[in-house]
Amino acid sequence: MQSEVKQPWSIRLLALLLSERDRETIPGDLLEEMHARVLESGPLRARLWYARQWLSFMPAALQATFAQAPLLVSLCSFTAVCALWLGIMDLRLQHPGYLGQMLIAALILGQGMLTLTALIVPGSILRQLARLGTVGILWLALKAWLGVLHSAHMEGYILLIALALVAQAICTLFAMPRRRAHSSAH
């Protein structure tokens, strides 16, 4: 019976969470230790140990992300919580058009999570997608703002969420670096 347990996806993801100087040593050391634990206590306990070790690196990655762009992380978290609240309220109340409103809430939640993920995963296409997503949330914010201004009822929470979406879009554009254009010397 072969007791080797391979988890290449977890090693690649762990490498993204680690600093550049630790990317070569820590994943290999953890994998070696897990293989030794497979022989000692079996594959299930070894995998649980490995998962616990792997998760121990998450707080540092999240802390580094928060230090990198604290305002953007706060805005994305706020709009994501607002989107969850809106989606739950739409599902619970089921007013006319609630499915479309739930889709809007899902898009807001998705953009917030995409932006947070793009901050954690360096140099990925997620950053470009997050930048593109700002167009969508700006459009949603403008639509919501105009809807409230032309409505018979003043919905203050919609204005607050729309303002947060605009701020999130602006911060995303500044926090997500663009690809550098090739400069030509003429």
Residue pairs with C-beta under 8 A, 6 or more apart in sequence:
3 35
3 38
3 39
3 43
4 35
4 38
5 34
5 35
5 38
5 43
5 46
5 47
7 31
7 47
7 50
10 50
10 54
11 27
11 31
14 26
14 27
14 30
14 54
14 57
15 23
15 27
16 61
16 120
16 121
16 122
17 57
17 58
17 60
17 61
17 120
18 26
18 27
18 57
26 57
30 50
30 53
30 54
31 50
33 49
33 53
34 46
34 47
34 49
34 50
35 46
37 45
37 46
37 49
37 50
38 46
40 46
61 120
62 120
65 73
65 116
65 119
65 120
66 73
68 119
68 175
69 119
69 171
69 175
71 167
71 171
72 115
72 119
72 168
72 171
72 172
72 175
73 116
73 119
75 164
75 167
75 168
75 171
76 112
76 113
76 115
76 116
76 168
77 112
77 116
78 164
79 108
79 109
79 111
79 112
79 137
79 161
79 164
79 165
79 168
80 108
80 109
80 112
80 113
80 116
82 108
82 161
82 164
83 105
83 106
83 107
83 108
83 109
83 112
84 105
84 109
86 101
86 104
86 105
86 108
86 161
87 102
87 105
87 106
87 109
90 98
90 101
90 102
90 105
91 98
91 102
95 101
104 140
107 136
107 137
107 140
108 137
108 140
108 161
108 165
110 133
111 130
111 133
111 134
111 136
111 137
111 168
112 168
114 126
114 129
114 130
114 133
115 130
115 133
115 168
115 172
115 176
117 126
118 124
118 126
118 127
118 129
118 130
118 176
119 175
127 176
127 177
128 176
128 179
130 172
130 176
131 172
131 173
131 176
131 178
133 172
134 168
134 169
134 172
134 173
137 165
137 168
137 169
138 165
138 166
138 169
140 162
140 165
141 161
141 162
141 163
141 165
141 166
141 169
142 162
144 158
144 159
144 161
144 162
144 165
145 158
145 159
145 162
147 158
148 154
148 155
148 158
148 159
148 162
